[in-house]
Amino acid sequence: MFCPNCGKQNPDNAKFCAVCGNPINAAGPQYAAPPPQYAPPPQYGAPPAQQTIINMAPPPQAPPVMPFATGISPKSKTAAAILAFFLGTIGVHRFYVGKIWSGIFILILSIIGYATLSFVVGAFFLIAAGLWVLIDFIMILMGKFRDKHGLLLKN
């Protein structure tokens, strides 16, 4: 027997609904199935149809990883070598090829080195900046130095 108030099934001899607690009127309408207002619509009684989920967004993909870009930079190897030789300790050759942050770091090393040179600590900063510039200069002469895009410098 189904409750006329909430539509839930109860034992046949129940006087009150076990779910809502309202009296089940024996003199009122008796339903063998849920009352019409609580019956599921016909389409809900059918087995669920196969649903195809279409993902409209493309799957996220990482950009392709290339160890170095291919091609030749528009920056000149000769200009970079001259800048590294004469103005290397202030990082001008790095600024020239677009490596701004490493140029700023060499510049800061040199400034700290010259500012603290009288305390002997500055020599370590200047040696670090000098070694960095020397390695850059050798890499430029060997043709292995790259610009900010990873392109080799042109001859």
Secondary structure, DSSP 8 states (H G I E B T S, - for coil): -B-TTT--B--TT-SB-TTT--B--SSS---SS--TTTS--HHHHS----------S---------SS--SEEEEEHHHHHHHHHHHGGGTHHHHHHT-HHHHHHHHHHHHHHHHTGGGSTHHHHHHHHHHHHHHHHHHHHHT--B-TTS-EEE-
